[in-house]
Amino acid sequence: MTARKVSRWCVAYVLSTMVLLIPSPVSAQLSLEVMTFNIRTASGRDGDNAWPNRKALLVETIERSAPQVVGMQEALGEQITYLERMLPAYRWIGIDRGLNGGVGLSEATPIFYRYAELSPIESGNFWLTETPDTPPVRRTEEPRRGGGRIVTWARFYNRASGREIYVFNTHFTLRRDQSQLDSAALVIDRVSALPADAAVIVMGDFNNGAENSDTWRAATAGRLRDAWTEADERVGPFATYGDFGPPEEALAERVDWILVGGPIDVRRAETVVYNDDGRYPSDHYPVVAALVIR
């Protein structure tokens, strides 16, 4: 073979290899499972359902679904430390509402993620107050709840597909008044500031009923859509609050939501009612959504 033929062969080989390495439109899609889970604070007076009696079951519940992303609510430092140890495939992002970096006395809304698949490019927190980028003054009479309601967010990069996803995780106030509407407006404002074609997931415990509350209507009036109503398939009960028991008609509110925006299809949404002989991992059921990022 002449030197010119060898050179042409090498060029052709390199080009063909490059073509093989370029992801096709199908392979550039990303299948992603996400979970929102109010894990119930460890400081609650829950008797037989206290944190030490259910923490192993909570880990088992997460492992059974194995989502790439888990947004938790009501997580105290001791719970985060335990889950970090027991879920070695995950790392987490967030701070607690008392500004103790996620290991203090106050509640946090951490985002756990499978670090072998997702890398956080940027992340942050903001508060559901009139000054969202300024931490509110902590109320000394409520050390476990001081610091105000918070949103933890991150922009993740998926190595396999090259896709990026924004994830927001929050826990709205119990007060079903203007406070919730203001919180929804603030979250929508932050989402609206993202690129128009961004894939966005907003999840959490919104402390109000989906599909029939002003808070839900405000949150889904624009860019965001409810994964439960969008899903090709729905599994499990409508209710997401169970008070440590099985679903009951009297508690039939869907207060834990996964909202999506941008190029996202929802294949499946499930309210997970996994339990161990009547023992439930939390007073809320986790919600899982199987998504395709186009």
Steps between C-alpha positions, in 0.01 A plus 500: 500500500641839402549783750215694336262203531604450863431868571157482335414184690598661830288807428203283404537292814516804725194655334299180527593468867392858562163431337447200726574713806243767411173413679201449276181696571359192673805434718512870591169456679518447872280268703482630854311388809443760770342472843355754740486376857396676819691275739340643817731677741683297763385746766132408476321338789399197297505217753543167322561689175795694637803536274710217655218252429461585132832632374617164359165461322538848351837403354348178362216698341743726316721209393202310355418788264866599449420845357782711361373800697320517836364827636438466874311721742511532881849352512698573814878476521496164675275359227717636219811358666336157531371500143835614365662201669233247402460615138861495375394534134368848578641838590293799603464876471331743737505694823259498789256779570701598807806558279700221659610343173266201516638357823328720756176493692279656233328334203649486152372421150804307372533362150660156494638389162677196356845645447614230255241633255450866588740782574384829652626791289356765727266508798355730758218583737246777535236579757127534450494851640492856371882493499566155350876536463551625855471242779225603742571553866473175690232492767664381820172369640475253210854364453382206289290707264679834501638650180183499291381273222770423248558379144810298410588480131770359273591478133613145425700363208440141389820345368341233284270728301668838536167645613450754778208511744395761753354362824320707766389350832284676758251476786222760509346639815199332659304826475267473201483871433683768309829368639479190279403706195797729558729197530364355176552833325860517620579148381338573163703820474825306552398235249401766246851645518649174365563443129175442312602149391627387842376175652366590845369293792336664801399267781409500864233501765273790403259454792197544277286285276602451139246575227256680730694773683599852405860410586506216246331714236754777556793257477377339179358805322806553284815306428457214747279194460394244760674168441207307649245642258747483208605139556427227245449266796405566861556250779392511863253717688422863430574595861861560605447559874427186700574592863720186531219278375336370184313735265168622638223690328503761776864583419461494122707807414796503264727747676834367370557605140753457223471777242686500170581761240667500161577197281387233748258214443351321800477127445386398848406652833466294817396562857712244684320331788772248583485391865623226728200323651319829560808702590544793262825691450335841547168674550519594130527256211788567261405587141711379207489618141667323206600774257653523154700814430480558127 
